[in-house]
Amino acid sequence: VEIEYFITLSEFLPQLRALATGENKEALRKIYREFSVEDATRIKEIESVTNHDVKAVEYFIKEKFDLLSLQEYKEFIHFGLTSQDINNTSVPLSIKDALNEVYFPGLQEVIDMLKKYAEDWADVPMLAKTHGQPASPTRLGKEVMVFVYRLEQQVKLLKVTPVSAKFGGATGNFNAHHVAFPEYDWKAFGNKFVNEVLGLSREEWTTQISNYDNMAAIFDGMKRIDTILIDFENAEGNLGMANAILTHLATKLPISRLQRDLTDSTVLRNVGVPMAHVEIAFKSLTKGLGKLLLNEKALYRDPKPYEALKALTRTNEGITAESISNFIDTLQVSDAVKAELKAITPHNYTGI
């Protein structure tokens, strides 16, 4: 974010426009594209002096500018920004990448497996239950398809939830930018940087920090998906752990004292934890679902079909195939209708 901000700034301010060459941009982007463990270690060394993580990153980039012979432009690194302009863009950017590169593909694999079972078992009748009691027959494939439908609906909602970011200076007003260069439209600059360069959605009215409402919505959407999936296999533990953390993130982040307290910084460091638990859960689900075998004989044996119809009568007599057949014979309907009724069994009374 720091590098891309400087590049965008160099295209915007006349004082920096000479820097906005393809060669310079490539050299600057190598700082993060070729970021190494040694680079991270150097930042931690700087942080031991600054006691400030984002400031340490700024000083690290300044050292890189020295190596690139760009010393005279070093003070435009992080120009006008507060730490949260970096944190509240880099964390959402990480979330967006995690969703698109890991979360959605992993979830789609689970959905695809369920959809395949729904198709394979589309014509397999089974006894359904409501209130824990035998009810109208259904089909196994349809019952699996319910989960597919629920998941796909929630994925649609999650994908249209904006991954938003705060970017606007110490109190959200571009104060430093405006006082230094009042002739420029810094709001337009911020929108271009966040929306176009970073591919996020800029929150235009903020305090020092993000409002976190959209981030909370993302976490709530993930929670609903986890809740749907908890019905399956041994992924339950990881999904439960993920939901515990997602719940805290979603309820805590939108609440802050006045312009800002520091608790958001603490909890944002844990955003990756529920992502990891969910990823493990997806792997458990695909492994477990891949082992499923349909015991169709047991499925047919389980309902004791005519016993299951007891709830439809108020008599104390036993309900059997024979008694139902005798009952049909007493009805004032044609023989053809009687034949149709006698042909109905829980295995063909499965609806549409």
N, C-alpha and C positions, 0 to 999 in steps of 0.2 A: 504494500500500500504506500509506503514512504517513497519508493522508487517511482511508481506510477504517478504519484502525486507530483513529484518533481518534474517528471517528463511532461505532464499535462500543463503544469505551471510554465514550463519553458516555451510551450506553444502559445501561451496566453499573454505573458508579460513581455513587452518589447526588450527589456533589459536582459532577458534570457533567450530571446529568439534565435540568436546565433548558435545556441547549443542544440537546437531542435533538429539535428541532422540524423539521418539513419544510422550513421556510424556511432554517434554518441549514445543514441537510444539503445542500440545493441549492446554497447559496452556497459551501460547502466543496468540493463535488464539481466546481464550475466551475473550481477551481484546477487540477485535472488535465484536465478535459474541454476546457478552453480554453487548455491549455498551449501557449505560443508559442516561437518562436525567441528572442525577447527574454527570455522567462523562462529558457530554457536558458542564454543568455549571462549572465544575472544569477547563476545558480547557479555557473557557471564563475568568475565574478568573486569570489564568496564563497569558493569552493574554493581560489583562489589565496592566500587568507589562512588558511583552516582546514587546508589540505593534507589534506583528508578529504572524499571525495565524498558520503557519506551525511549527514555533519554539515552539509555545505553545503546539502543539500536541506532538512534540518530548519530551518536558519536562514532559508532562502527562505520556507518555510511560515510561520514566525514573522512575517516581514514582511507576508505576506498577512493574517495574523490582526490585525495592527495596522490594516490598511485596513478590516477587517470589524468593528473595535471589539471584538475578542475578546482584548485584550491580557492580561487576568487569567488566561486559560486556556492561555497559550502553553507553560507548563512541562509540560503534559500531552501535548504533541506529543512523540512518541518516548519516552514515559514507560516506564521499566523495560526498554527494548529495547537490544540490541546491534545493530551494523550488519548482522550476518548474518541477523537476524530480518527485515530489509528485503530484503537481497540474495537470501536463500534462499526468499523468497516471490515477489519480483518477477521473478526469472529463470525459475522454473518457470511463472509466470503468462504470461510472454512465450512460452515454449516451447509451452504449451497453446494459446495463441491462434494461434501460427504453424502448429501441427499442424492445428488445426480450420479455420482460415480460408484457409490457403495450401497446406500439404503434402497433406492428405488429398484436397481437391478436385482438385489437380493430378495426383496419383497416380490418382485415380478416372477422370480423363479418359483417361489412358494405358490403364488396364485396360479401359475401355469400348471403346476403339479396337481393342484386341487381341481382345476378346470378339466384336466385329462381324466381324473377319476370320475368327475361328474358326467363326462361323456361316456366313459367305459361302463358306468353303472346306471346309465339313464333308464334302462328298462328293468332294473332289479327291484321288485316290490319288497316292501318291509312294513312292519307295523309301526306307526308313529305313536307318540305319547303326548298327552297334554295333562298338566297337573300331576305328572308322574303316573298317569293311568293310561291304559291302551285306548287309542283313538282311531280316527279314520286311517286306513292304510295310505302309504305314500311310496315314493321311490327313492332308493338310496342316492342315486345321482342328483335328484332334486335337492335333497337335504344338504349334500356337499356344495351344490351350486349356491345355496343361501350364503355360505361363507365367501364364495367367490364374489358374489354380488355386493355383499357388505364391504369387503376389502376394496373392490374397484371403486365404489362410491366414495370411500374415505380417501383413497389415493387421489381422485379427482379434486376433492376439497383441498387436500394438502398441496397439490401442485399449483393451485391458483392462489394460495396464500403467499403474499409478497415476502421475499427475503429482504427486509429493509435495513437501512443503515443510517446512523446519525453522522452528519458532517457539517460543521458550522462554527467552529471556534469554541472558546472557553465557556460561553453561555449560550451558544447556538445562534449568535447574531452576526457572525463574521466581523466582530469588532476590530480586531487587529488588521485584517485584510482591508476593511473599509477605510480605516484611519490612515493607513499607509498609501493606499491607491483608491481614493474615493471615486475616481472617474470610471472604474470598472464595475461590471455587473457580476458580483461575486456569487449571488444566488444562482445565476445561470451557469457560472463556472462549477459550483458545487453539484448542481444537477447533472451537468455533462460528465463530470468526473465519476460520480457514484453510479449514475444510471447507465451511461454509455461505456465508460472505460472499465469499471469494475463489474458491470452487469447486475447491480443491485437496485433497490428502490429507495431513493433518498427521502427521509422524513424531514419535511420542511420546517415544522414547528417543534422545537425541542428545547430542553435545558442543556446542561453540559453533556448529558448522556442520552442515549437512545430512549425512546418511550417504551421499548421492549414489548409492545402489544402484539405486533406481528410475530415476533420470536416466540412469545408465549402461545400464540395460536398454532404455530408449527409444532411446538412441544405437545400441546393438547391434541393435535391431530395424530401425532405419533402414538400418544397414549391410547387413543381410541382404537387404532390399528392393533396395538399390542393387546388390548383387552379382547378383541375379536380372536386373536391368535392364541390366547392363553388356553383355549379349549383343546389345543393340540399338543401331544407328545411331551418330552421332557424339556421343552423350551420355557416352561412356566416359570422356573426360578429366575432365569435371566430377564424375561419380560417383566416379571414382578420387580426386580431390582431396577430395571430401566424406568419403569413407571414411578417408582418412589422418587427417583432423582428428577425425572421430568416434571413431576407434580411440584416439587420444590422450586425448580427453575421457573415454571410457568406462573406460580403464585407469588414468588418473591421478586423477580426482576422488574415488573412494572411498578413496584413500590419503592420510592426513594425519598429521602428527607431534603426538603427545599430544592436547591439546585442539584445537589448530588451528595450521597454518602458513598463510601467505598465498598459496601457489601456486594454490589454488582460485580466488581472486579474479582472478588473471592469466588463467587459461585460460577462465574463465566469460565473459570479454569476447569470446571467439571463438565462442560458441555460434551466433550468427547466420550465421557464415561458411559452414559446411556446409549450413545451410538454404538459403542463397542459391545455392550450387553445385548443389544438388539441384533447386531451382526452375528454374534455367537448363537443367538436364538434361531435366526434364519437358517444357519447351517445345521442346527439340531433338527429343525423342522423338515428340511429337505431330506436329511438322512433318514429320519423316522418315517416320513411319508413314503419314501422310496421302498420301505420294507413292508408296506401294507399288503395284505392278501385278503381277498373276500372269501369267507367261509359261507357259501351260499346255502349249503344244507342246514347249517345252524340258523341262518337267517329265516329260512322257511319253517323250521321246527319251533323257533322261539315264540311265535305269536299264539299258538293253539287257537287258530282263527275264530272258531265259533264260541269259544269261551270268552274271547275278547269282546263279544257283542252283548255280554250281560248288562253292561251299563245302559243299553238302549231299551231295556225292559224294566218293568216294575214288579214282575212276578217272582215268586220264590222257587219256581221250578228251574231245573237245569236247562241250559240252552245248548242244543246240539244241532248238527246238520239236519237230523231227522225232524226235530221239533220245529225248526224253521221251515222246512219243506212242508210239514203238515199245516203250519200257520199260513203259508202262501196259498195252499189249496183252499183255505176258507175265505180268501179274499174274493170280492165281487169284481173280478177282472177277467179278461179273456184268457184262454189257454196259452196264447202266444205270449202275453205279458207274464203269465205265471212261469213260462219256460225261461224268459229273460231274467226274471228275479232269481230263479233257482240256479241260473248260470253264474250269478255274481258271487265272487269269493274275495277275501281280503287281498288276493294276489292280482286281481284285475280291477279292483275298486280303488285305483290309485290316482284318479283325477287327471288333470292336464298339466 
